[in-house]
Amino acid sequence: MTIYYVDGKFIPSDKAVIPVDDLSIIRGYGVCDIIRTYKGKPYFLDEHILRLKKSATRVGLALPFSQTEIKNIVLQTLGHNPDIEEANIRIVLTGGSSYDFFTPMENPRLIVMVTPIQKLPEYWYLNGIKTITIHQERQVPDAKITSYIQAALALKKAKAQGAVEAIYVNGRNEALEGTTSNLFAFFKDRLVTPDHGVLHGITRELILSLGHRFFTVEERPLTLEKLLQANEVFITGTNKGVVPVIQIDDRSIGNGKPGKNTQILLQALEQHALEFMENTGKV
């Protein structure tokens, strides 16, 4: 039985509950973040907590916990789950209970959930994946909010078409990001990723840093028309890492196989994680 942290207490997962008048339940008002571990150590823990704080500020949600307090709670929750070899750590800050079921009362609840990492299919990385496009944008692009209705519907549509991910496209026909991933494209040796209207993922920032070692890197708008002309496309995420995209809607990307530049970054990310593990969590 896994142990969660819920509003000040460590509780078995099957008994972990919050009141039904919490705004995260009745209004979808809350923010979250997800972290993975390597050898039991949280990868980019400080950066994820900082993004949680930024998300809370962005949506006007009170955060009566310091970064150090949240970090200690995360580490304690991990310590309560010694049997989980590698974990996903989900941090949720809810809107808290509300007397009128609408107005935030500055009494958020902090939740930390630790669960085993689900291994993703190996063929994603060897053969690449298909994505679809969908003309919509996230409600608050620069905050990781708990309301995922748009994403759930988009992913349902993607799966119905044999795709793994859906890429959001805005009213200017610019490709933005996936439902749970950031988007990158190679034009020969030039690496491009959208800069506005997207969540600045932690893995995204790492790939940009690694990318500067090998390629010319640009953060700028990327039209769908231009994206479909790319030599290589890939998506990134905390659990996904770097995933090659070989098809978008009915169009093949490049030669329809994972590209060599994408493989360079995939290997660079794997090496970064290995160095993290070898240095006992100090990056």
Secondary structure, 3 states (H helix, E strand, C coil): CCEEEECCEEEEHHHCCCCCCEHHHHCCCEEEEEEEEECCEECCHHHHHHHHHHHHHHCCCCCCCCHHHHHHHHHHHHHCCCCCCCEEEEEEEECCECCCCCCCCCCCCEEEEEEECCCCCCHHHHHCEEEEEECCCCCCCCCCECCCHHHHHHHHHHHHCCCCEEEEECCCCEEEEECCCEEEEEECCEEEECCCCCCCCHHHHHHHHHHHHHCEEEECCCEHHHHCCCCEEEEEECCCEEEEEEEECCEECCCCCCCHHHHHHHHHHHHHHHHHHHCCCCC
